[in-house]
Amino acid sequence: MEANDSHVGEGSTSTEGTDAAGSGSEGGDAENRVEGEFPAPFAEGLAPTPPMGWNSWNNFGCNTSAEQIKSVADAMVASGMADVGYQYINIDDCWNEAVREENGGPNPTTAFPAGIEDVANHVHGLGLKLGIYSDRGAETCARRHGSRGFVDVDVQAYAAWGVDYLKYDNCDYINPDTFEHNLDETLMRDEYTLMSEALRSVDRGIVFSVCAWRFYEWAAPLGQLWRTTGDITDTWASIVANIGTNSGLGQAAYAGPNQWNDPDMLEVGRTGMTDTEYRAHFSMWAIMAAPLIAGNDVRSMTDATKAILTNAEVIAVDQDALGLQGVEIQQDGESGSERSVWVKPLNEHGARAVAFLNLGPEATEIAVDVTKLALQDTEVIVRDLWAHEDLASVRGTVAAQVPSHGVVMLKVVGEEPPIPRGEMDVSDLTWVYSANRLGPVELDSAVGGGGASDGMPITIGGTVFDKGLGVAAPSLIVYRLGANCSRFTAEVGVDGQAATGGSVEFEVWGDNTRLHDGAVLAGSTMAERIDVDVTGVYRLKLKVTNGLNGNARDFSSWGHPRLVCAD
């Protein structure tokens, strides 16, 4: 099943279970449509939602073969995984020899006697897609031939074979004997760019997974997904670490259709953790809009593992058309025993996915005020996505008992913040989503540090603004306009507290269309004027990305942002 076959419309208020792609009302029925709103369609592209599939490495390592890959593809269909959205069968390292063919082409091992094209034909015959692996260096991590010096040759071969997905690793050895890697960032960027350009040049859509082992801003335009973490292992400590790394630098601001943060493959069903921990693992990957790439042996999984990997309601959260990466909005408890609340707005009126995560050694209650979910203080409908049942409607607070190392995952449906009317200061509105590198987005002040309300007055190029939004790039704020506004204006730049440091770029998006993409602004420059037409826009996205120096001192401000809307 294609990941973008169906989706939930923003007009729907149903709390019934949905299929993997979030299917339900598309807002086309008048009885379900909310006045002033309409569903945002899936974006075009190779990965409008996070890729779903399977990869050979976690379970099999170098012990891979054509027959194994074919049998896993068969099991993907027979188990029902394909029916809920899994579509990629990805061959990882060791499919190829250490040396290339005499003509320089990629050289499959004898474990693939009829070549990769034969495997691709089998996979495609099942309605699935095939992925393959290479490395930017001369050798892969397992010392097979990499793509350095042969990028165009390899891409031509992949396209001819029918490959649909490339995982491109980062094992450029300085010293092959000690496995020391060359991680020069300029070289990495250039070599990943070279492969990206080659993939775009062939007449075949091949998803590009940038596996550079950490988050880099320059990776976002190159591929459809990029690794943000080191290698995952089948341990609870590894899961917790990758959750933190995947959400720790504000990179959620970069996530969205065709651009996904990747905290590495799933370990669900590999026996190193409990089923409770595996449900938490799967839940957190879903709420972070991470690629769902299974790593177990799907040919022999237990009923419990199958139930986790095929939970259509949780998958619908991951595959939601809006494409926002869920963020942590509340945390308490001491280190190692934290209790946290994560929220992800969904492409449905008033709908939020909520995850209560308990890292502690004992079961505990976790609660959140509905207003923290960017919903109005009215009665909300709550559904448990693991129990597959609607819970009692509540007002004020949503709470649940959460097991140790577990997650309770909910769908909460209430009332969205009202759409703006007349002429309004944006800082007086309630956003539906915010992601910010350092602390919360500040209202009418600059960001000072990691706390709330710790910033100074907004100052850009020597001008002080009494109204505005203070952020630390990378940052993303989303407002609900409901196609009721016509104009957005602001004065933007690096905030004065950054002195001469800091460099950023400001972007304004209307739904999936970029309306403004400014120049790189440095700390010494005057404010840049933004004035854009937002007619017909349902969701306004205000994004700030890092400029020339990473995120060092990238304190940025939207000075006096205003909307002109209908009354």
VENUR-V491466 format. One record per residue. N is the residue number from 1. RES is the residue in one small letter. OMEGA is omega as a letter, one per 30 degrees, with the letter a starting at -180 (999 if undefined). NEAR is the number of other C-alpha atoms within 12 Angstrom. Layout:
# VENUR-V491466
N_RES_OMEGA_NEAR / N_RES_OMEGA_NEAR
This chain:
# VENUR-V491466
1_m_l_27 / 2_e_a_27 / 3_a_a_41 / 4_n_l_36 / 5_d_a_25 / 6_s_a_28 / 7_h_l_39 / 8_v_l_42 / 9_g_a_36 / 10_e_a_43 / 11_g_a_36 / 12_s_l_35 / 13_t_a_35 / 14_s_l_32 / 15_t_l_34 / 16_e_l_27 / 17_g_a_30 / 18_t_l_31 / 19_d_a_32 / 20_a_a_41 / 21_a_l_41 / 22_g_a_41 / 23_s_l_35 / 24_g_l_32 / 25_s_l_31 / 26_e_a_31 / 27_g_a_29 / 28_g_l_20 / 29_d_a_18 / 30_a_a_15 / 31_e_a_14 / 32_n_a_23 / 33_r_l_23 / 34_v_a_28 / 35_e_l_23 / 36_g_l_26 / 37_e_l_32 / 38_f_a_33 / 39_p_l_39 / 40_a_a_35 / 41_p_l_29 / 42_f_l_34 / 43_a_l_26 / 44_e_l_19 / 45_g_a_23 / 46_l_a_28 / 47_a_a_37 / 48_p_l_37 / 49_t_a_49 / 50_p_l_53 / 51_p_l_52 / 52_m_l_51 / 53_g_a_42 / 54_w_l_46 / 55_n_a_45 / 56_s_a_41 / 57_w_a_36 / 58_n_a_32 / 59_n_a_32 / 60_f_a_24 / 61_g_a_20 / 62_c_a_25 / 63_n_a_23 / 64_t_a_30 / 65_s_l_32 / 66_a_a_34 / 67_e_l_24 / 68_q_a_29 / 69_i_l_40 / 70_k_a_34 / 71_s_l_25 / 72_v_l_42 / 73_a_l_42 / 74_d_a_28 / 75_a_l_29 / 76_m_l_40 / 77_v_a_31 / 78_a_a_18 / 79_s_a_26 / 80_g_l_25 / 81_m_l_39 / 82_a_a_36 / 83_d_a_29 / 84_v_l_39 / 85_g_l_44 / 86_y_a_44 / 87_q_a_42 / 88_y_l_46 / 89_i_a_50 / 90_n_l_47 / 91_i_a_48 / 92_d_a_40 / 93_d_l_38 / 94_c_l_36 / 95_w_a_41 / 96_n_l_39 / 97_e_l_25 / 98_a_l_23 / 99_v_a_23 / 100_r_l_24 / 101_e_a_17 / 102_e_l_8 / 103_n_l_11 / 104_g_a_19 / 105_g_l_24 / 106_p_a_37 / 107_n_l_31 / 108_p_l_36 / 109_t_l_26 / 110_t_l_17 / 111_a_l_22 / 112_f_a_26 / 113_p_l_17 / 114_a_l_19 / 115_g_a_26 / 116_i_a_38 / 117_e_l_27 / 118_d_l_24 / 119_v_l_38 / 120_a_l_36 / 121_n_l_26 / 122_h_a_29 / 123_v_a_37 / 124_h_l_26 / 125_g_l_17 / 126_l_a_27 / 127_g_a_23 / 128_l_a_38 / 129_k_a_43 / 130_l_l_46 / 131_g_l_44 / 132_i_a_44 / 133_y_l_44 / 134_s_a_48 / 135_d_l_40 / 136_r_a_41 / 137_g_l_35 / 138_a_l_30 / 139_e_l_35 / 140_t_l_35 / 141_c_l_31 / 142_a_l_30 / 143_r_l_25 / 144_r_a_33 / 145_h_l_37 / 146_g_a_41 / 147_s_a_41 / 148_r_a_34 / 149_g_a_22 / 150_f_a_28 / 151_v_a_32 / 152_d_l_24 / 153_v_a_25 / 154_d_a_37 / 155_v_l_40 / 156_q_l_24 / 157_a_l_28 / 158_y_a_37 / 159_a_l_30 / 160_a_a_23 / 161_w_a_30 / 162_g_l_32 / 163_v_a_40 / 164_d_a_41 / 165_y_l_42 / 166_l_l_44 / 167_k_a_47 / 168_y_a_50 / 169_d_a_42 / 170_n_a_42 / 171_c_l_34 / 172_d_a_34 / 173_y_l_26 / 174_i_l_17 / 175_n_a_12 / 176_p_a_19 / 177_d_a_9 / 178_t_a_8 / 179_f_l_17 / 180_e_a_14 / 181_h_l_25 / 182_n_a_20 / 183_l_l_22 / 184_d_a_16 / 185_e_l_23 / 186_t_l_14 / 187_l_l_18 / 188_m_a_32 / 189_r_a_27 / 190_d_a_20 / 191_e_l_34 / 192_y_l_39 / 193_t_l_26 / 194_l_l_28 / 195_m_l_41 / 196_s_a_34 / 197_e_l_20 / 198_a_l_30 / 199_l_a_35 / 200_r_a_25 / 201_s_a_17 / 202_v_a_23 / 203_d_l_16 / 204_r_l_22 / 205_g_l_28 / 206_i_l_39 / 207_v_a_42 / 208_f_l_45 / 209_s_a_49 / 210_v_a_46 / 211_c_a_41 / 212_a_l_44 / 213_w_l_32 / 214_r_a_33 / 215_f_l_37 / 216_y_a_36 / 217_e_a_37 / 218_w_a_31 / 219_a_a_39 / 220_a_l_37 / 221_p_a_26 / 222_l_a_33 / 223_g_l_43 / 224_q_l_40 / 225_l_a_49 / 226_w_l_45 / 227_r_l_38 / 228_t_a_40 / 229_t_l_32 / 230_g_a_26 / 231_d_l_27 / 232_i_l_30 / 233_t_a_28 / 234_d_a_28 / 235_t_l_24 / 236_w_l_30 / 237_a_l_19 / 238_s_l_26 / 239_i_a_37 / 240_v_l_35 / 241_a_a_24 / 242_n_l_35 / 243_i_a_39 / 244_g_a_25 / 245_t_a_28 / 246_n_a_43 / 247_s_a_40 / 248_g_a_28 / 249_l_a_33 / 250_g_a_41 / 251_q_l_49 / 252_a_l_46 / 253_a_a_42 / 254_y_a_46 / 255_a_l_44 / 256_g_a_42 / 257_p_l_41 / 258_n_l_37 / 259_q_a_41 / 260_w_l_50 / 261_n_a_55 / 262_d_l_50 / 263_p_l_48 / 264_d_a_46 / 265_m_a_44 / 266_l_l_45 / 267_e_a_43 / 268_v_l_44 / 269_g_a_35 / 270_r_l_29 / 271_t_a_24 / 272_g_a_21 / 273_m_l_24 / 274_t_l_24 / 275_d_l_30 / 276_t_l_30 / 277_e_l_38 / 278_y_l_35 / 279_r_l_41 / 280_a_l_38 / 281_h_a_50 / 282_f_l_49 / 283_s_a_49 / 284_m_l_48 / 285_w_a_50 / 286_a_a_51 / 287_i_l_50 / 288_m_a_49 / 289_a_a_50 / 290_a_l_50 / 291_p_l_49 / 292_l_a_49 / 293_i_a_40 / 294_a_a_44 / 295_g_a_37 / 296_n_l_34 / 297_d_a_34 / 298_v_l_41 / 299_r_a_27 / 300_s_a_19 / 301_m_l_26 / 302_t_l_19 / 303_d_l_17 / 304_a_l_20 / 305_t_l_34 / 306_k_l_31 / 307_a_l_27 / 308_i_a_36 / 309_l_a_47 / 310_t_l_36 / 311_n_a_37 / 312_a_a_35 / 313_e_l_41 / 314_v_l_47 / 315_i_l_49 / 316_a_l_46 / 317_v_l_53 / 318_d_a_47 / 319_q_a_52 / 320_d_a_52 / 321_a_a_45 / 322_l_l_46 / 323_g_l_46 / 324_l_l_46 / 325_q_l_47 / 326_g_a_44 / 327_v_l_45 / 328_e_a_39 / 329_i_a_32 / 330_q_l_24 / 331_q_l_23 / 332_d_a_23 / 333_g_a_18 / 334_e_a_13 / 335_s_a_14 / 336_g_l_21 / 337_s_a_22 / 338_e_l_28 / 339_r_a_37 / 340_s_l_36 / 341_v_l_38 / 342_w_a_40 / 343_v_l_43 / 344_k_l_48 / 345_p_a_45 / 346_l_a_43 / 347_n_a_46 / 348_e_a_44 / 349_h_l_42 / 350_g_a_40 / 351_a_l_40 / 352_r_l_45 / 353_a_a_48 / 354_v_l_48 / 355_a_l_51 / 356_f_a_43 / 357_l_a_48 / 358_n_l_40 / 359_l_a_36 / 360_g_a_27 / 361_p_a_18 / 362_e_l_17 / 363_a_a_23 / 364_t_l_27 / 365_e_l_26 / 366_i_a_34 / 367_a_l_30 / 368_v_l_32 / 369_d_a_26 / 370_v_l_35 / 371_t_l_28 / 372_k_l_31 / 373_l_a_44 / 374_a_l_37 / 375_l_l_35 / 376_q_a_26 / 377_d_l_23 / 378_t_l_24 / 379_e_l_23 / 380_v_l_33 / 381_i_a_32 / 382_v_l_36 / 383_r_l_36 / 384_d_a_34 / 385_l_l_34 / 386_w_l_30 / 387_a_a_21 / 388_h_l_22 / 389_e_l_18 / 390_d_l_22 / 391_l_l_23 / 392_a_l_17 / 393_s_a_22 / 394_v_l_22 / 395_r_l_23 / 396_g_a_21 / 397_t_l_25 / 398_v_a_39 / 399_a_l_31 / 400_a_l_29 / 401_q_a_22 / 402_v_a_31 / 403_p_l_28 / 404_s_a_29 / 405_h_a_36 / 406_g_l_41 / 407_v_l_43 / 408_v_a_45 / 409_m_a_46 / 410_l_l_43 / 411_k_a_45 / 412_v_a_49 / 413_v_l_43 / 414_g_a_36 / 415_e_l_29 / 416_e_l_41 / 417_p_a_29 / 418_p_l_26 / 419_i_a_35 / 420_p_l_35 / 421_r_a_25 / 422_g_l_18 / 423_e_a_22 / 424_m_l_28 / 425_d_a_28 / 426_v_a_38 / 427_s_l_30 / 428_d_l_24 / 429_l_l_31 / 430_t_l_28 / 431_w_l_35 / 432_v_a_40 / 433_y_l_42 / 434_s_l_45 / 435_a_a_43 / 436_n_a_43 / 437_r_a_42 / 438_l_l_34 / 439_g_a_31 / 440_p_l_34 / 441_v_a_45 / 442_e_l_39 / 443_l_l_35 / 444_d_l_31 / 445_s_l_36 / 446_a_l_44 / 447_v_l_41 / 448_g_a_32 / 449_g_a_26 / 450_g_a_19 / 451_g_l_16 / 452_a_l_19 / 453_s_a_21 / 454_d_a_22 / 455_g_l_32 / 456_m_l_30 / 457_p_l_30 / 458_i_l_39 / 459_t_l_39 / 460_i_l_41 / 461_g_l_28 / 462_g_l_22 / 463_t_l_23 / 464_v_l_27 / 465_f_l_31 / 466_d_l_23 / 467_k_l_30 / 468_g_a_38 / 469_l_l_50 / 470_g_a_54 / 471_v_l_53 / 472_a_a_50 / 473_a_g_49 / 474_p_a_46 / 475_s_l_44 / 476_l_l_43 / 477_i_a_43 / 478_v_l_37 / 479_y_l_38 / 480_r_l_43 / 481_l_l_41 / 482_g_l_35 / 483_a_a_31 / 484_n_a_32 / 485_c_a_34 / 486_s_a_29 / 487_r_l_33 / 488_f_l_37 / 489_t_l_30 / 490_a_l_34 / 491_e_a_34 / 492_v_l_50 / 493_g_l_56 / 494_v_a_50 / 495_d_a_49 / 496_g_a_39 / 497_q_l_32 / 498_a_a_34 / 499_a_l_23 / 500_t_l_23 / 501_g_l_26 / 502_g_l_34 / 503_s_a_38 / 504_v_l_44 / 505_e_l_39 / 506_f_l_43 / 507_e_l_38 / 508_v_a_38 / 509_w_l_29 / 510_g_a_33 / 511_d_a_35 / 512_n_a_28 / 513_t_l_24 / 514_r_a_21 / 515_l_l_26 / 516_h_l_28 / 517_d_a_23 / 518_g_l_27 / 519_a_l_23 / 520_v_a_28 / 521_l_l_37 / 522_a_a_34 / 523_g_a_35 / 524_s_a_24 / 525_t_l_27 / 526_m_a_23 / 527_a_l_35 / 528_e_l_34 / 529_r_l_24 / 530_i_l_29 / 531_d_a_24 / 532_v_l_27 / 533_d_l_25 / 534_v_l_34 / 535_t_l_23 / 536_g_a_24 / 537_v_l_36 / 538_y_l_35 / 539_r_l_39 / 540_l_a_43 / 541_k_l_38 / 542_l_a_48 / 543_k_l_46 / 544_v_l_48 / 545_t_a_47 / 546_n_a_42 / 547_g_a_31 / 548_l_a_22 / 549_n_a_22 / 550_g_a_26 / 551_n_a_33 / 552_a_l_27 / 553_r_a_32 / 554_d_l_45 / 555_f_a_53 / 556_s_a_60 / 557_s_l_57 / 558_w_a_54 / 559_g_l_43 / 560_h_l_36 / 561_p_a_34 / 562_r_l_32 / 563_l_l_36 / 564_v_a_28 / 565_c_l_26 / 566_a_l_21 / 567_d_999_13
